[in-house]
Amino acid sequence: MALALYRGVTTAAAPLIRYYLKQRCIQGKEDISRLDERFGLASRPRPPGALVWVHGASVGEAQSVLALISRILNERPGMHVLVTTGTVTSAELLARRLPALAFHQYIPVDRAEWAARFLKHWRPDLALWVESELWPNLIAAAGAAGVPLALVNGRMSDASFRRWRRVPFAIKPLLGRFALCLGQDDAEARRFAALGAVGARCVGNLKFAAQPLPVDEAAHARLKAGIDGRPSWVAASTHPGEEELIAGAHRAIAARHPRLLTVIVPRHPARGPAIAQLLKERGFAVARRGAGEAPGEKTEIYLADTLGELGLFYRLSPVAFLGGSLVPHGGHNPLEPALLGAAVLAGPHMRNFAAVADALRGAGGLATVADQAALAGAVALLLGDPVWRNRAGEAARRAAETQGYVLDAVCRELAPLLDAAGLARA
């Protein structure tokens, strides 16, 4: 009943959906050259042979399964992997980081006709859904087409769990279509089980299997030479409302550390010009990487409004603050700076990565800062005490590497599904 109602509403909403997507194109949030993919129209032919479909909502989910995709392709030669996401930034990142025989398409908007069109073209042999995005029409259509489904690294927050508990008739049929449900941790697995996922369990968090973010060594050498030993720190994946706080923290830190360079990497690079204008109006000397500018001796804030260069700035700066955590966004992945040996700081809003943050915090590799003043104080202390800073960075790195077994465990769980789908091993 619930699915039928949802299908009817999304079917009738086609004109509104098309209008909405066109508005997103104007805002730069959709790729107009590939907009047909959002209607289930493929932009390339289906490759011959076996095909695994991997879906993740955005950048975080995409990065968490890169190692898994590579492992599957290495162990089962001759097959291909279709990766779908819904954001422009994730598409740009995957274009650079997907291995050979894997390729990206935008996920169609969840309307029955477009879902059916998508599946008719691609005919996947197995579908792996990553983390928390559950689209009813696509899941139902895949199940009806006989495509085996697995939920990998599933995430279900307390708030989402409470909402779904009020409508069990809506969530149980969806989760019941998954032959395998692996939660990020035991608490997540219990929530999925309570909502109707059969045999939900946890074998570890796949985010711990991620490789360190890549870095352009030539760009690293140039920037390191340009900074010339100045004390620096990076505020990564920042959101609206945080850049002002970080700029305020910069002033307080600079009083104790002259020549300080603060690097701000906004989560959405398109915000770069507006952020630069805001900071300049507040009297800061700003250089914008997105405009081809390099930090000079008088640069106070370097705005790294580019995509896919976080690995560069985490290696450049020994202290990393995670954006999305001083405002109630939910934070970003602390394993990324930890794997590169940075001392990690985060605000109080880390609900999207609570278990990972707790693991790093317990190991002494992550500290929580409540506000601008606490952030300034923590950065100033870390920059002024190399022994403590290096100890925190090493603790973060060790904690990030503790679950290296996770990739093997997830692959063991997926093996029966891959075998049953006829995806032969080497």
PyMOL commands that set and color helices and strands:
alter all, ss='L'
color gray80, all
select helices_A, chain A and resi 2-12+14-26+32-39+59-64+66-75+88-97+112-122+136-144+158-166+168-175+186-194+206-209+217-227+242-254+269-281+289-291+310-316+335-339+351-363+372-384+386-400+406-420
alter helices_A, ss='H'
color red, helices_A
select strands_A, chain A and resi 51-55+80-85+102-106+126-130+149-154+178-183+232-238+261-266+286-288+301-303+319-322+343-346+366-368
alter strands_A, ss='S'
color yellow, strands_A
deselect
rebuild
show_as cartoon
